[in-house]
């Protein structure tokens, strides 16, 4: 979060796209916990993790959308 001006929700996933870490509303200029298994980090607007009900161990599914 170095250099950021606003808080974010942060999701960490492993190589199998399973959620291994969650940081809700991480403030600017703060460091998150280190998640050893994480291979991907996804930055989201604050409140997204709570609103979506995302939990540790959830399986992420990525879909490619065609551009109109």
PDB file of N, H, CA, C and O in Angstrom:
ATOM      1  N   UNK A   1       0.812  -1.190   0.000  1.00  0.00           N
ATOM      2  CA  UNK A   1       0.000   0.000   0.000  1.00  0.00           C
ATOM      3  C   UNK A   1       0.860   1.261   0.000  1.00  0.00           C
ATOM      4  O   UNK A   1       0.341   2.355   0.225  1.00  0.00           O
ATOM      5  N   UNK A   2       2.157   1.134  -0.246  1.00  0.00           N
ATOM      6  H   UNK A   2       2.579   0.246  -0.429  1.00  0.00           H
ATOM      7  CA  UNK A   2       3.023   2.309  -0.305  1.00  0.00           C
ATOM      8  C   UNK A   2       2.601   3.193  -1.456  1.00  0.00           C
ATOM      9  O   UNK A   2       2.454   2.729  -2.587  1.00  0.00           O
ATOM     10  N   UNK A   3       2.407   4.463  -1.168  1.00  0.00           N
ATOM     11  H   UNK A   3       2.526   4.840  -0.250  1.00  0.00           H
ATOM     12  CA  UNK A   3       2.051   5.420  -2.194  1.00  0.00           C
ATOM     13  C   UNK A   3       0.562   5.531  -2.468  1.00  0.00           C
ATOM     14  O   UNK A   3       0.138   6.412  -3.216  1.00  0.00           O
ATOM     15  N   UNK A   4      -0.242   4.651  -1.875  1.00  0.00           N
ATOM     16  H   UNK A   4       0.103   3.936  -1.267  1.00  0.00           H
ATOM     17  CA  UNK A   4      -1.691   4.716  -2.100  1.00  0.00           C
ATOM     18  C   UNK A   4      -2.282   5.856  -1.272  1.00  0.00           C
ATOM     19  O   UNK A   4      -1.752   6.214  -0.220  1.00  0.00           O
ATOM     20  N   UNK A   5      -3.377   6.415  -1.759  1.00  0.00           N
ATOM     21  H   UNK A   5      -3.807   6.124  -2.614  1.00  0.00           H
ATOM     22  CA  UNK A   5      -4.032   7.522  -1.050  1.00  0.00           C
ATOM     23  C   UNK A   5      -5.346   7.110  -0.408  1.00  0.00           C
ATOM     24  O   UNK A   5      -5.981   7.904   0.286  1.00  0.00           O
ATOM     25  N   UNK A   6      -5.757   5.862  -0.640  1.00  0.00           N
ATOM     26  H   UNK A   6      -5.241   5.217  -1.203  1.00  0.00           H
ATOM     27  CA  UNK A   6      -7.037   5.411  -0.099  1.00  0.00           C
ATOM     28  C   UNK A   6      -6.936   3.931   0.271  1.00  0.00           C
ATOM     29  O   UNK A   6      -6.062   3.220  -0.226  1.00  0.00           O
ATOM     30  N   UNK A   7      -7.826   3.476   1.137  1.00  0.00           N
ATOM     31  H   UNK A   7      -8.536   4.054   1.540  1.00  0.00           H
ATOM     32  CA  UNK A   7      -7.842   2.090   1.596  1.00  0.00           C
ATOM     33  C   UNK A   7      -8.366   1.164   0.498  1.00  0.00           C
ATOM     34  O   UNK A   7      -9.096   1.589  -0.398  1.00  0.00           O
ATOM     35  N   UNK A   8      -7.983  -0.096   0.586  1.00  0.00           N
ATOM     36  H   UNK A   8      -7.391  -0.441   1.314  1.00  0.00           H
ATOM     37  CA  UNK A   8      -8.443  -1.136  -0.340  1.00  0.00           C
ATOM     38  C   UNK A   8      -8.715  -2.424   0.426  1.00  0.00           C
ATOM     39  O   UNK A   8      -8.137  -2.649   1.489  1.00  0.00           O
ATOM     40  N   UNK A   9      -9.592  -3.270  -0.108  1.00  0.00           N
ATOM     41  H   UNK A   9     -10.061  -3.087  -0.971  1.00  0.00           H
ATOM     42  CA  UNK A   9      -9.692  -4.657   0.321  1.00  0.00           C
ATOM     43  C   UNK A   9      -8.686  -5.426  -0.518  1.00  0.00           C
ATOM     44  O   UNK A   9      -8.573  -5.189  -1.720  1.00  0.00           O
ATOM     45  N   UNK A  10      -7.952  -6.347   0.104  1.00  0.00           N
ATOM     46  H   UNK A  10      -8.044  -6.540   1.081  1.00  0.00           H
ATOM     47  CA  UNK A  10      -6.926  -7.112  -0.598  1.00  0.00           C
ATOM     48  C   UNK A  10      -7.227  -8.601  -0.431  1.00  0.00           C
ATOM     49  O   UNK A  10      -7.469  -9.073   0.679  1.00  0.00           O
ATOM     50  N   UNK A  11      -7.209  -9.334  -1.546  1.00  0.00           N
ATOM     51  H   UNK A  11      -7.012  -8.950  -2.448  1.00  0.00           H
ATOM     52  CA  UNK A  11      -7.435 -10.781  -1.551  1.00  0.00           C
ATOM     53  C   UNK A  11      -6.165 -11.447  -2.062  1.00  0.00           C
ATOM     54  O   UNK A  11      -5.595 -11.013  -3.062  1.00  0.00           O
ATOM     55  N   UNK A  12      -5.721 -12.497  -1.382  1.00  0.00           N
ATOM     56  H   UNK A  12      -6.184 -12.850  -0.569  1.00  0.00           H
ATOM     57  CA  UNK A  12      -4.536 -13.260  -1.767  1.00  0.00           C
ATOM     58  C   UNK A  12      -4.986 -14.674  -2.138  1.00  0.00           C
ATOM     59  O   UNK A  12      -5.735 -15.308  -1.394  1.00  0.00           O
ATOM     60  N   UNK A  13      -4.523 -15.166  -3.298  1.00  0.00           N
ATOM     61  H   UNK A  13      -3.915 -14.651  -3.902  1.00  0.00           H
ATOM     62  CA  UNK A  13      -4.871 -16.529  -3.697  1.00  0.00           C
ATOM     63  C   UNK A  13      -3.616 -17.310  -4.058  1.00  0.00           C
ATOM     64  O   UNK A  13      -2.572 -16.734  -4.364  1.00  0.00           O
ATOM     65  N   UNK A  14      -3.738 -18.637  -4.014  1.00  0.00           N
ATOM     66  H   UNK A  14      -4.586 -19.106  -3.765  1.00  0.00           H
ATOM     67  CA  UNK A  14      -2.604 -19.510  -4.319  1.00  0.00           C
ATOM     68  C   UNK A  14      -2.627 -19.930  -5.786  1.00  0.00           C
ATOM     69  O   UNK A  14      -3.434 -19.426  -6.568  1.00  0.00           O
ATOM     70  N   UNK A  15      -1.749 -20.845  -6.155  1.00  0.00           N
ATOM     71  H   UNK A  15      -1.093 -21.255  -5.520  1.00  0.00           H
ATOM     72  CA  UNK A  15      -1.628 -21.305  -7.533  1.00  0.00           C
ATOM     73  C   UNK A  15      -2.842 -22.048  -8.057  1.00  0.00           C
ATOM     74  O   UNK A  15      -2.999 -22.205  -9.268  1.00  0.00           O
ATOM     75  N   UNK A  16      -3.710 -22.510  -7.150  1.00  0.00           N
ATOM     76  H   UNK A  16      -3.582 -22.382  -6.166  1.00  0.00           H
ATOM     77  CA  UNK A  16      -4.942 -23.185  -7.562  1.00  0.00           C
ATOM     78  C   UNK A  16      -6.142 -22.244  -7.446  1.00  0.00           C
ATOM     79  O   UNK A  16      -7.290 -22.685  -7.497  1.00  0.00           O
ATOM     80  N   UNK A  17      -5.873 -20.955  -7.291  1.00  0.00           N
ATOM     81  H   UNK A  17      -4.941 -20.597  -7.249  1.00  0.00           H
ATOM     82  CA  UNK A  17      -6.906 -19.923  -7.184  1.00  0.00           C
ATOM     83  C   UNK A  17      -7.814 -20.105  -5.973  1.00  0.00           C
ATOM     84  O   UNK A  17      -9.008 -19.811  -6.029  1.00  0.00           O
ATOM     85  N   UNK A  18      -7.240 -20.590  -4.887  1.00  0.00           N
ATOM     86  H   UNK A  18      -6.270 -20.829  -4.842  1.00  0.00           H
ATOM     87  CA  UNK A  18      -7.969 -20.660  -3.612  1.00  0.00           C
ATOM     88  C   UNK A  18      -7.551 -19.469  -2.759  1.00  0.00           C
ATOM     89  O   UNK A  18      -6.380 -19.088  -2.741  1.00  0.00           O
ATOM     90  N   UNK A  19      -8.507 -18.890  -2.057  1.00  0.00           N
ATOM     91  H   UNK A  19      -9.458 -19.200  -2.071  1.00  0.00           H
ATOM     92  CA  UNK A  19      -8.235 -17.740  -1.201  1.00  0.00           C
ATOM     93  C   UNK A  19      -7.415 -18.187   0.011  1.00  0.00           C
ATOM     94  O   UNK A  19      -7.838 -19.048   0.782  1.00  0.00           O
ATOM     95  N   UNK A  20      -6.227 -17.579   0.162  1.00  0.00           N
ATOM     96  H   UNK A  20      -5.883 -16.880  -0.464  1.00  0.00           H
ATOM     97  CA  UNK A  20      -5.351 -17.928   1.287  1.00  0.00           C
ATOM     98  C   UNK A  20      -5.165 -16.770   2.264  1.00  0.00           C
ATOM     99  O   UNK A  20      -4.571 -16.942   3.328  1.00  0.00           O
ATOM    100  N   UNK A  21      -5.670 -15.593   1.904  1.00  0.00           N
ATOM    101  H   UNK A  21      -6.152 -15.453   1.039  1.00  0.00           H
ATOM    102  CA  UNK A  21      -5.555 -14.450   2.798  1.00  0.00           C
ATOM    103  C   UNK A  21      -6.497 -13.340   2.405  1.00  0.00           C
ATOM    104  O   UNK A  21      -6.794 -13.139   1.227  1.00  0.00           O
ATOM    105  N   UNK A  22      -6.967 -12.616   3.416  1.00  0.00           N
ATOM    106  H   UNK A  22      -6.727 -12.780   4.373  1.00  0.00           H
ATOM    107  CA  UNK A  22      -7.879 -11.501   3.201  1.00  0.00           C
ATOM    108  C   UNK A  22      -7.465 -10.340   4.097  1.00  0.00           C
ATOM    109  O   UNK A  22      -7.162 -10.537   5.274  1.00  0.00           O
ATOM    110  N   UNK A  23      -7.452  -9.153   3.551  1.00  0.00           N
ATOM    111  H   UNK A  23      -7.697  -8.993   2.595  1.00  0.00           H
ATOM    112  CA  UNK A  23      -7.173  -7.937   4.317  1.00  0.00           C
ATOM    113  C   UNK A  23      -8.272  -6.944   3.967  1.00  0.00           C
ATOM    114  O   UNK A  23      -8.281  -6.381   2.872  1.00  0.00           O
ATOM    115  N   UNK A  24      -9.195  -6.730   4.896  1.00  0.00           N
ATOM    116  H   UNK A  24      -9.188  -7.187   5.785  1.00  0.00           H
ATOM    117  CA  UNK A  24     -10.293  -5.803   4.644  1.00  0.00           C
ATOM    118  C   UNK A  24      -9.881  -4.386   5.023  1.00  0.00           C
ATOM    119  O   UNK A  24      -9.331  -4.155   6.100  1.00  0.00           O
ATOM    120  N   UNK A  25     -10.147  -3.459   4.146  1.00  0.00           N
ATOM    121  H   UNK A  25     -10.594  -3.646   3.272  1.00  0.00           H
ATOM    122  CA  UNK A  25      -9.931  -2.031   4.387  1.00  0.00           C
ATOM    123  C   UNK A  25      -8.501  -1.727   4.841  1.00  0.00           C
ATOM    124  O   UNK A  25      -8.290  -1.064   5.856  1.00  0.00           O
ATOM    125  N   UNK A  26      -7.537  -2.216   4.086  1.00  0.00           N
ATOM    126  H   UNK A  26      -7.708  -2.755   3.262  1.00  0.00           H
ATOM    127  CA  UNK A  26      -6.136  -1.949   4.400  1.00  0.00           C
ATOM    128  C   UNK A  26      -5.847  -0.482   4.113  1.00  0.00           C
ATOM    129  O   UNK A  26      -6.014  -0.010   2.989  1.00  0.00           O
ATOM    130  N   UNK A  27      -5.413   0.227   5.142  1.00  0.00           N
ATOM    131  H   UNK A  27      -5.278  -0.156   6.056  1.00  0.00           H
ATOM    132  CA  UNK A  27      -5.207   1.670   5.056  1.00  0.00           C
ATOM    133  C   UNK A  27      -3.971   2.012   4.227  1.00  0.00           C
ATOM    134  O   UNK A  27      -3.057   1.197   4.103  1.00  0.00           O
ATOM    135  N   UNK A  28      -3.946   3.206   3.665  1.00  0.00           N
ATOM    136  H   UNK A  28      -4.689   3.868   3.765  1.00  0.00           H
ATOM    137  CA  UNK A  28      -2.766   3.656   2.913  1.00  0.00           C
ATOM    138  C   UNK A  28      -1.513   3.627   3.783  1.00  0.00           C
ATOM    139  O   UNK A  28      -1.572   3.845   4.994  1.00  0.00           O
ATOM    140  N   UNK A  29      -0.385   3.355   3.144  1.00  0.00           N
ATOM    141  H   UNK A  29      -0.338   3.178   2.160  1.00  0.00           H
ATOM    142  CA  UNK A  29       0.929   3.330   3.795  1.00  0.00           C
ATOM    143  C   UNK A  29       1.052   2.247   4.862  1.00  0.00           C
ATOM    144  O   UNK A  29       1.857   2.377   5.784  1.00  0.00           O
ATOM    145  N   UNK A  30       0.259   1.177   4.745  1.00  0.00           N
ATOM    146  H   UNK A  30      -0.395   1.071   3.996  1.00  0.00           H
ATOM    147  CA  UNK A  30       0.338   0.046   5.669  1.00  0.00           C
ATOM    148  C   UNK A  30       0.774  -1.201   4.904  1.00  0.00           C
ATOM    149  O   UNK A  30       0.557  -1.308   3.697  1.00  0.00           O
ATOM    150  N   UNK A  31       1.384  -2.131   5.612  1.00  0.00           N
ATOM    151  H   UNK A  31       1.560  -2.044   6.593  1.00  0.00           H
ATOM    152  CA  UNK A  31       1.759  -3.416   5.033  1.00  0.00           C
ATOM    153  C   UNK A  31       0.755  -4.473   5.458  1.00  0.00           C
ATOM    154  O   UNK A  31       0.255  -4.451   6.582  1.00  0.00           O
ATOM    155  N   UNK A  32       0.464  -5.391   4.559  1.00  0.00           N
ATOM    156  H   UNK A  32       0.870  -5.409   3.646  1.00  0.00           H
ATOM    157  CA  UNK A  32      -0.403  -6.520   4.905  1.00  0.00           C
ATOM    158  C   UNK A  32       0.457  -7.609   5.536  1.00  0.00           C
ATOM    159  O   UNK A  32       1.686  -7.557   5.502  1.00  0.00           O
ATOM    160  N   UNK A  33      -0.216  -8.581   6.104  1.00  0.00           N
ATOM    161  H   UNK A  33      -1.215  -8.623   6.131  1.00  0.00           H
ATOM    162  CA  UNK A  33       0.453  -9.790   6.567  1.00  0.00           C
ATOM    163  C   UNK A  33       1.045 -10.501   5.344  1.00  0.00           C
ATOM    164  O   UNK A  33       0.540 -10.350   4.231  1.00  0.00           O
ATOM    165  N   UNK A  34       2.109 -11.270   5.554  1.00  0.00           N
ATOM    166  H   UNK A  34       2.518 -11.393   6.457  1.00  0.00           H
ATOM    167  CA  UNK A  34       2.715 -12.048   4.469  1.00  0.00           C
ATOM    168  C   UNK A  34       2.001 -13.400   4.368  1.00  0.00           C
ATOM    169  O   UNK A  34       1.906 -14.134   5.352  1.00  0.00           O
ATOM    170  N   UNK A  35       1.504 -13.717   3.181  1.00  0.00           N
ATOM    171  H   UNK A  35       1.580 -13.120   2.382  1.00  0.00           H
ATOM    172  CA  UNK A  35       0.830 -14.995   2.945  1.00  0.00           C
ATOM    173  C   UNK A  35       1.726 -15.827   2.048  1.00  0.00           C
ATOM    174  O   UNK A  35       1.774 -15.625   0.835  1.00  0.00           O
ATOM    175  N   UNK A  36       2.429 -16.757   2.655  1.00  0.00           N
ATOM    176  H   UNK A  36       2.389 -16.921   3.641  1.00  0.00           H
ATOM    177  CA  UNK A  36       3.451 -17.546   1.973  1.00  0.00           C
ATOM    178  C   UNK A  36       2.938 -18.273   0.743  1.00  0.00           C
ATOM    179  O   UNK A  36       3.646 -18.365  -0.260  1.00  0.00           O
ATOM    180  N   UNK A  37       1.705 -18.795   0.804  1.00  0.00           N
ATOM    181  H   UNK A  37       1.130 -18.720   1.619  1.00  0.00           H
ATOM    182  CA  UNK A  37       1.165 -19.584  -0.316  1.00  0.00           C
ATOM    183  C   UNK A  37       0.659 -18.703  -1.457  1.00  0.00           C
ATOM    184  O   UNK A  37       0.374 -19.212  -2.541  1.00  0.00           O
ATOM    185  N   UNK A  38       0.543 -17.405  -1.238  1.00  0.00           N
ATOM    186  H   UNK A  38       0.775 -16.992  -0.358  1.00  0.00           H
ATOM    187  CA  UNK A  38      -0.066 -16.523  -2.241  1.00  0.00           C
ATOM    188  C   UNK A  38       0.801 -16.390  -3.490  1.00  0.00           C
ATOM    189  O   UNK A  38       2.009 -16.170  -3.411  1.00  0.00           O
ATOM    190  N   UNK A  39       0.155 -16.530  -4.634  1.00  0.00           N
ATOM    191  H   UNK A  39      -0.826 -16.709  -4.698  1.00  0.00           H
ATOM    192  CA  UNK A  39       0.808 -16.306  -5.923  1.00  0.00           C
ATOM    193  C   UNK A  39       0.133 -15.171  -6.680  1.00  0.00           C
ATOM    194  O   UNK A  39       0.632 -14.724  -7.713  1.00  0.00           O
ATOM    195  N   UNK A  40      -1.001 -14.704  -6.164  1.00  0.00           N
ATOM    196  H   UNK A  40      -1.406 -15.067  -5.325  1.00  0.00           H
ATOM    197  CA  UNK A  40      -1.759 -13.637  -6.812  1.00  0.00           C
ATOM    198  C   UNK A  40      -2.341 -12.722  -5.734  1.00  0.00           C
ATOM    199  O   UNK A  40      -2.760 -13.178  -4.671  1.00  0.00           O
ATOM    200  N   UNK A  41      -2.356 -11.430  -6.031  1.00  0.00           N
ATOM    201  H   UNK A  41      -2.015 -11.060  -6.895  1.00  0.00           H
ATOM    202  CA  UNK A  41      -2.953 -10.429  -5.140  1.00  0.00           C
ATOM    203  C   UNK A  41      -3.978  -9.654  -5.948  1.00  0.00           C
ATOM    204  O   UNK A  41      -3.693  -9.195  -7.053  1.00  0.00           O
ATOM    205  N   UNK A  42      -5.163  -9.512  -5.396  1.00  0.00           N
ATOM    206  H   UNK A  42      -5.395  -9.885  -4.497  1.00  0.00           H
ATOM    207  CA  UNK A  42      -6.226  -8.780  -6.078  1.00  0.00           C
ATOM    208  C   UNK A  42      -6.653  -7.620  -5.192  1.00  0.00           C
ATOM    209  O   UNK A  42      -7.037  -7.817  -4.039  1.00  0.00           O
ATOM    210  N   UNK A  43      -6.583  -6.403  -5.738  1.00  0.00           N
ATOM    211  H   UNK A  43      -6.271  -6.243  -6.675  1.00  0.00           H
ATOM    212  CA  UNK A  43      -7.000  -5.198  -5.036  1.00  0.00           C
ATOM    213  C   UNK A  43      -8.452  -4.903  -5.389  1.00  0.00           C
ATOM    214  O   UNK A  43      -8.831  -4.900  -6.560  1.00  0.00           O
ATOM    215  N   UNK A  44      -9.260  -4.654  -4.359  1.00  0.00           N
ATOM    216  H   UNK A  44      -8.952  -4.656  -3.407  1.00  0.00           H
ATOM    217  CA  UNK A  44     -10.694  -4.433  -4.543  1.00  0.00           C
ATOM    218  C   UNK A  44     -11.145  -3.186  -3.793  1.00  0.00           C
ATOM    219  O   UNK A  44     -10.486  -2.774  -2.838  1.00  0.00           O
ATOM    220  N   UNK A  45     -12.251  -2.581  -4.204  1.00  0.00           N
ATOM    221  H   UNK A  45     -12.786  -2.917  -4.980  1.00  0.00           H
ATOM    222  CA  UNK A  45     -12.783  -1.454  -3.440  1.00  0.00           C
ATOM    223  C   UNK A  45     -13.160  -1.898  -2.017  1.00  0.00           C
ATOM    224  O   UNK A  45     -13.591  -3.031  -1.803  1.00  0.00           O
ATOM    225  N   UNK A  46     -12.990  -0.989  -1.060  1.00  0.00           N
ATOM    226  H   UNK A  46     -12.640  -0.069  -1.235  1.00  0.00           H
ATOM    227  CA  UNK A  46     -13.345  -1.298   0.329  1.00  0.00           C
ATOM    228  C   UNK A  46     -14.806  -1.737   0.401  1.00  0.00           C
ATOM    229  O   UNK A  46     -15.680  -1.119  -0.207  1.00  0.00           O
ATOM    230  N   UNK A  47     -15.058  -2.796   1.141  1.00  0.00           N
ATOM    231  H   UNK A  47     -14.349  -3.298   1.635  1.00  0.00           H
ATOM    232  CA  UNK A  47     -16.403  -3.334   1.323  1.00  0.00           C
ATOM    233  C   UNK A  47     -16.712  -4.510   0.423  1.00  0.00           C
ATOM    234  O   UNK A  47     -17.689  -5.223   0.655  1.00  0.00           O
ATOM    235  N   UNK A  48     -15.904  -4.728  -0.596  1.00  0.00           N
ATOM    236  H   UNK A  48     -15.110  -4.149  -0.784  1.00  0.00           H
ATOM    237  CA  UNK A  48     -16.165  -5.814  -1.546  1.00  0.00           C
ATOM    238  C   UNK A  48     -16.079  -7.184  -0.875  1.00  0.00           C
ATOM    239  O   UNK A  48     -16.920  -8.045  -1.133  1.00  0.00           O
ATOM    240  N   UNK A  49     -15.074  -7.400  -0.013  1.00  0.00           N
ATOM    241  H   UNK A  49     -14.391  -6.700   0.197  1.00  0.00           H
ATOM    242  CA  UNK A  49     -14.928  -8.708   0.638  1.00  0.00           C
ATOM    243  C   UNK A  49     -16.137  -9.023   1.515  1.00  0.00           C
ATOM    244  O   UNK A  49     -16.656 -10.139   1.493  1.00  0.00           O
ATOM    245  N   UNK A  50     -16.580  -8.034   2.285  1.00  0.00           N
ATOM    246  H   UNK A  50     -16.158  -7.127   2.303  1.00  0.00           H
ATOM    247  CA  UNK A  50     -17.741  -8.259   3.150  1.00  0.00           C
ATOM    248  C   UNK A  50     -19.009  -8.459   2.327  1.00  0.00           C
ATOM    249  O   UNK A  50     -19.796  -9.367   2.593  1.00  0.00           O
ATOM    250  N   UNK A  51     -19.196  -7.608   1.332  1.00  0.00           N
ATOM    251  H   UNK A  51     -18.556  -6.871   1.116  1.00  0.00           H
ATOM    252  CA  UNK A  51     -20.396  -7.684   0.501  1.00  0.00           C
ATOM    253  C   UNK A  51     -20.491  -9.012  -0.244  1.00  0.00           C
ATOM    254  O   UNK A  51     -21.581  -9.563  -0.402  1.00  0.00           O
ATOM    255  N   UNK A  52     -19.350  -9.525  -0.701  1.00  0.00           N
ATOM    256  H   UNK A  52     -18.465  -9.078  -0.573  1.00  0.00           H
ATOM    257  CA  UNK A  52     -19.345 -10.771  -1.477  1.00  0.00           C
ATOM    258  C   UNK A  52     -19.344 -12.012  -0.590  1.00  0.00           C
ATOM    259  O   UNK A  52     -19.616 -13.116  -1.062  1.00  0.00           O
ATOM    260  N   UNK A  53     -19.038 -11.834   0.694  1.00  0.00           N
ATOM    261  H   UNK A  53     -18.817 -10.937   1.078  1.00  0.00           H
ATOM    262  CA  UNK A  53     -18.984 -12.984   1.592  1.00  0.00           C
ATOM    263  C   UNK A  53     -17.772 -13.865   1.352  1.00  0.00           C
ATOM    264  O   UNK A  53     -17.780 -15.041   1.716  1.00  0.00           O
ATOM    265  N   UNK A  54     -16.735 -13.316   0.747  1.00  0.00           N
ATOM    266  H   UNK A  54     -16.729 -12.360   0.451  1.00  0.00           H
ATOM    267  CA  UNK A  54     -15.523 -14.081   0.446  1.00  0.00           C
ATOM    268  C   UNK A  54     -14.865 -14.564   1.737  1.00  0.00           C
ATOM    269  O   UNK A  54     -14.716 -13.795   2.687  1.00  0.00           O
ATOM    270  N   UNK A  55     -14.469 -15.842   1.771  1.00  0.00           N
ATOM    271  H   UNK A  55     -14.589 -16.467   1.000  1.00  0.00           H
ATOM    272  CA  UNK A  55     -13.864 -16.457   2.954  1.00  0.00           C
ATOM    273  C   UNK A  55     -12.581 -17.183   2.571  1.00  0.00           C
ATOM    274  O   UNK A  55     -12.357 -17.507   1.404  1.00  0.00           O
ATOM    275  N   UNK A  56     -11.752 -17.430   3.564  1.00  0.00           N
ATOM    276  H   UNK A  56     -11.934 -17.167   4.512  1.00  0.00           H
ATOM    277  CA  UNK A  56     -10.556 -18.246   3.340  1.00  0.00           C
ATOM    278  C   UNK A  56     -10.974 -19.606   2.796  1.00  0.00           C
ATOM    279  O   UNK A  56     -11.953 -20.193   3.258  1.00  0.00           O
ATOM    280  N   UNK A  57     -10.234 -20.101   1.819  1.00  0.00           N
ATOM    281  H   UNK A  57      -9.439 -19.624   1.444  1.00  0.00           H
ATOM    282  CA  UNK A  57     -10.524 -21.404   1.231  1.00  0.00           C
ATOM    283  C   UNK A  57     -11.468 -21.355   0.043  1.00  0.00           C
ATOM    284  O   UNK A  57     -11.614 -22.351  -0.666  1.00  0.00           O
ATOM    285  N   UNK A  58     -12.114 -20.217  -0.191  1.00  0.00           N
ATOM    286  H   UNK A  58     -11.995 -19.408   0.385  1.00  0.00           H
ATOM    287  CA  UNK A  58     -12.999 -20.109  -1.353  1.00  0.00           C
ATOM    288  C   UNK A  58     -12.208 -20.355  -2.639  1.00  0.00           C
ATOM    289  O   UNK A  58     -11.034 -19.997  -2.738  1.00  0.00           O
ATOM    290  N   UNK A  59     -12.862 -20.962  -3.604  1.00  0.00           N
ATOM    291  H   UNK A  59     -13.815 -21.252  -3.523  1.00  0.00           H
ATOM    292  CA  UNK A  59     -12.269 -21.205  -4.918  1.00  0.00           C
ATOM    293  C   UNK A  59     -12.660 -20.065  -5.844  1.00  0.00           C
ATOM    294  O   UNK A  59     -13.846 -19.790  -6.025  1.00  0.00           O
ATOM    295  N   UNK A  60     -11.674 -19.403  -6.428  1.00  0.00           N
ATOM    296  H   UNK A  60     -10.710 -19.627  -6.281  1.00  0.00           H
ATOM    297  CA  UNK A  60     -11.940 -18.329  -7.380  1.00  0.00           C
ATOM    298  C   UNK A  60     -12.078 -18.913  -8.778  1.00  0.00           C
ATOM    299  O   UNK A  60     -11.390 -19.869  -9.134  1.00  0.00           O
ATOM    300  N   UNK A  61     -12.968 -18.333  -9.560  1.00  0.00           N
ATOM    301  H   UNK A  61     -13.527 -17.556  -9.271  1.00  0.00           H
ATOM    302  CA  UNK A  61     -13.150 -18.726 -10.952  1.00  0.00           C
ATOM    303  C   UNK A  61     -13.058 -17.453 -11.791  1.00  0.00           C
ATOM    304  O   UNK A  61     -13.806 -16.501 -11.570  1.00  0.00           O
ATOM    305  N   UNK A  62     -12.134 -17.444 -12.754  1.00  0.00           N
ATOM    306  H   UNK A  62     -11.526 -18.217 -12.933  1.00  0.00           H
ATOM    307  CA  UNK A  62     -11.933 -16.301 -13.615  1.00  0.00           C
ATOM    308  C   UNK A  62     -12.551 -16.577 -14.972  1.00  0.00           C
ATOM    309  O   UNK A  62     -12.377 -17.656 -15.538  1.00  0.00           O
ATOM    310  N   UNK A  63     -13.272 -15.597 -15.488  1.00  0.00           N
ATOM    311  H   UNK A  63     -13.413 -14.721 -15.028  1.00  0.00           H
ATOM    312  CA  UNK A  63     -13.943 -15.718 -16.765  1.00  0.00           C
ATOM    313  C   UNK A  63     -13.448 -14.609 -17.689  1.00  0.00           C
ATOM    314  O   UNK A  63     -13.371 -13.449 -17.287  1.00  0.00           O
ATOM    315  N   UNK A  64     -13.118 -14.964 -18.908  1.00  0.00           N
ATOM    316  H   UNK A  64     -13.181 -15.907 -19.235  1.00  0.00           H
ATOM    317  CA  UNK A  64     -12.725 -13.975 -19.911  1.00  0.00           C
ATOM    318  C   UNK A  64     -13.988 -13.514 -20.627  1.00  0.00           C
ATOM    319  O   UNK A  64     -14.751 -14.318 -21.162  1.00  0.00           O
ATOM    320  N   UNK A  65     -14.186 -12.203 -20.623  1.00  0.00           N
ATOM    321  H   UNK A  65     -13.566 -11.550 -20.188  1.00  0.00           H
ATOM    322  CA  UNK A  65     -15.346 -11.638 -21.291  1.00  0.00           C
ATOM    323  C   UNK A  65     -14.935 -11.061 -22.638  1.00  0.00           C
ATOM    324  O   UNK A  65     -13.873 -10.452 -22.764  1.00  0.00           O
ATOM    325  N   UNK A  66     -15.770 -11.253 -23.627  1.00  0.00           N
ATOM    326  H   UNK A  66     -16.633 -11.748 -23.524  1.00  0.00           H
ATOM    327  CA  UNK A  66     -15.531 -10.673 -24.936  1.00  0.00           C
ATOM    328  C   UNK A  66     -15.851  -9.188 -24.884  1.00  0.00           C
ATOM    329  O   UNK A  66     -16.823  -8.778 -24.250  1.00  0.00           O
ATOM    330  N   UNK A  67     -15.026  -8.378 -25.555  1.00  0.00           N
ATOM    331  H   UNK A  67     -14.236  -8.711 -26.069  1.00  0.00           H
ATOM    332  CA  UNK A  67     -15.309  -6.951 -25.670  1.00  0.00           C
ATOM    333  C   UNK A  67     -16.350  -6.746 -26.756  1.00  0.00           C
ATOM    334  O   UNK A  67     -16.242  -7.322 -27.838  1.00  0.00           O
ATOM    335  N   UNK A  68     -17.372  -5.915 -26.470  1.00  0.00           N
ATOM    336  H   UNK A  68     -17.460  -5.447 -25.590  1.00  0.00           H
ATOM    337  CA  UNK A  68     -18.405  -5.691 -27.497  1.00  0.00           C
ATOM    338  C   UNK A  68     -17.877  -4.896 -28.671  1.00  0.00           C
ATOM    339  O   UNK A  68     -18.619  -4.624 -29.616  1.00  0.00           O
TER     340      UNK A  68
END
